[in-house]
Amino acid sequence: MVFLGTGTSVGVPMIGCGCAVCTSDDPRNNRTRCSVLLGLPEGNLLIDTTPDLRTQLLRERIGVVHAVAFTHEHADHIFGLDDLRLFQFYLGGPVPLYCEPRVEERIRRSFDYAFAEPVSPHTGSVPRLEIRTIGDVSFDLLGARVTPIRIEHGTLGVLGFRVGKVAYCTDVSNIPDASWPLLAGLDVLVLGALRHKPHLTHFSLQQAIAAGQRAAARRVLFTHMSHDLEHATTCATLPEGMALAYDGLRVPLT
């Protein structure tokens, strides 16, 4: 699992901000928009297409994406979708997108040119995409079993994902009772942790710590962080087995 981005919807540093984190020399405080890539037995699964996608893939020297799964439809999670256009050549066909019907509707509306008929004769001028609808049922993808996890992002129902003993739940403010069994027995749990203060649609750091302790994963990593959380000083305060993730962090899948 490669952390492509660990920042909020505006990233860190924030435009126009001169705070200590936004001007930090520690590269771990430089956070692009939130996404991970999972290296599965039969290819690379990208979770969300951020506006920073091209830069993220080049930075991590990732040459191909075989499929994409979406957590939800907010701009910082879908607006890099056009950067998938090259992969139609590498895959020899459309890039499969796994998402809920509501997310599909937003993608088709925001990227209508990618679904226009007749198909553009200029190969590569638009991404070729194949949407595959998912819900709460596990599915097989690229040689692995992927389990959607129902979580809440304020009043919006969104998805986390579990593959093996690793689970990824960004943009979360509540985990429903029915979803907790899906977080049992994890080696690695990734949770969103926006800032120290409470927020209507995201876990605060303390809420994320409490959720990580309840899940009892062997390792808990936090993502989707604002400039409120300085990497080194915040990590020094965390319970054993917990840490802030950072762009470029690589974690073995188990």
N, C-alpha and C positions, 0 to 999 in steps of 0.2 A: 504494500500500500504506500503510494507516494502522495504526500500532502502537496497538492499544486498551489493551494491558497488557503489561508487561515484567517482572513480578515472579514470585516463587516461589509455591508453593501457599498460603503464609500472607500474602503481600503485604509491601510495605514502605510505611510503617512497620509493624513487628510490634507486635501488642498487648502492652503491658506493657514494651516495650523503650525505654530512654532513651539509646541509643547516638547517636553524632554523626550517623550517616546517618538513623536513624529520627526524629531531631529537627531535621533539616536544613531550612533555608529554601529550598533549591534545589528547585524543583518537579520537576526531572529525577530526584531521589531518591525521589519518591513513585510507587511502582510497584504498580498493580493486577495482578490475575491475568492470566496470559499469553495473548494472542490478537492476531491481526491481521485486518484486513478488506482484501480485494483488490477494487479497482474494475475490473471486467472490461468488455468492450465491451457486454454485454447485461445487466449488473446487478452487484450486490454479493455477493461470496463471502466469508462469514465462516469463519474457521478457529478452531474450538472455541467453546463457549459457557460462559464463565467465570461464577462466582458474582457477579462485578461487571458483568455484561453490560449491564444497564439503565443503570447510571451511565456506563459507557464510551460507549454509543451516544448518550446525551444530551449528554455532554461534547463529543463530536466532531460533534454535529449530523447524525448519520446516521439518516435517517428510515425506511429499509427494508432488509431483508436478503432476498435472493432465493434463497440456498442456503447450506448449511453443510457443511463438510468437517471431519471429526474426526481428530485425530492419534492419540488413544487415549482410554481410558475413565476415567482418574483424575478424582477429584471436582473438582479445580480446572479441568478442561477440559470437563466436561459439566454441572455443577450449575446453570448459568444457563439451561438449555434452556427452562424454563417462560416465560422472557421473550420467547420467539418467538411467543407466542399472538396478539399484535396483527397479525402479518404475514399471517395468513390472510385478513384483510379487505383488505389492500393488494394481495395477490397474487391474490385471488379463488379461493383453494384452499390446499392444504397446502404447508408449507415442505419442500422436498426436503433430506434429510440423507444425506450420502455418508460411509460408514464401513465398517469391516471387520465380519464376522459377530460376532466377540467383543465389539466395541463396541456393536453393535446389541443383543446380549443384555443387556448392562448397562443400556443406555438403556431398553429395554422393562421391565426389572425395577425400575429406579429411578423411572421415570415411567409406571407401569402405567396410571394413570388416563387418560393421553393416548391409549391404544390400546384402552380398554375398549369392549366391545360390549354393548348398542347405544350408538351415539354420543350423547353428552350433548345434550339438546335446547336447552340454554342456550349459544347460539353465543358463542364467545369465552371461555367458562369454562375451557377447556382448549386447549392448543396443538393445531393440526392438522398432522400430520407425515407425510411419506412417505419411508420409508427405502429407499435405493438402495445395494446392497452393492458395495463396491469391494475391490480387492486390489492387485496390483503392476502392473496394466495401465493405461496412459494412457486418459483419457476426455475427451470434449468437454463443456464446461459454460459457459454464458453467453458464448458466442462465443470461448472460449479453449480451448487444450489443457492439461489438468491431468495432470501425471505424479506418481504416488505414488513416494516414495523410502523404501525399507526401511532403517530405522535401529534401534538398540538402546537401550533405556532400562533399564539393568541387565539383568535376565534377560527383560524384556518386549520383544517386538517391536512397534514402533510405526511410524507413518508421518510422513515429511516430505512436502512438496509443492513441485513446480516448475511455474511458469507463465512461459513465455517464457524470459528470462534472469535470472529471480529465483527463488531457492529458500529455503524456510523449514523449518528443522529444529530444533525446540525439544525439550526433554526427551530429550537424546541423551547417551549415554556411550560409544558406539562406532558407527562407520560401517563396515558390512561392505564387503569388497573389491568385491563385485558392484555396490554402489551408487555407488562413486566416479565411474564414467563419467557418471552422471546429474548430477553436479555440475561437469562441464566447461563452460567457456565462459560462465560466469555474469558478469553485471554486478553483481549483489547476492546475497550469501549471508548468511542469518540463522541464527545458531547459538546454542543455549543455552550459558550460561556461569555456573554457579551461584555460585561463590566462588573464593577463592584456593586453599584446601586441596582435595585430591582427595576425590571422593565416589563411592560405589558405583554410583549411577544417573544421574549427571549429569557432563558435562564440567566440569572446573575451568577457570578463565580461561586458564591456560597450555595446557591440552589443546585448548581451543577456538581459541586463537591458532594452534597447530600445525595443526589441521584446516583453518583458513582459509587458511593459507599453502600447504598441500598442494593445496587446491582452486584456488588462484590466481585467485579472483574479484577483480574490479576493486575492489569495496567489500565489506567484511565488517562486519556489525553483530551485536552480542551481546544476548541477551535471557534471560528466565527467571533474573533475578539476585536474589540475597539482599541483606541489609543489609551484607554484607561488602564490597561494591563501591561505593565513593563515586563519583559520576559524574565530576566534574571531575578529581579527582586520578588516578583510574584511566585515564581517556581520555588524560591527559598521558603515560602510560607505554606506550601501545599503539603497535605498528608503524604506519607510514603506510598509510592506506586502511582502517584498522580503528577502530571506535568502539563505545561502549555505546549501544544504542537507548534511547529513553525514551517514556513514555506520550504520545501525541499526535504523535509523529514521523511525517511523511509522506514517502514515497519513491516517485518515479515508477516505474511498471512499464515494462519494456523487452522 
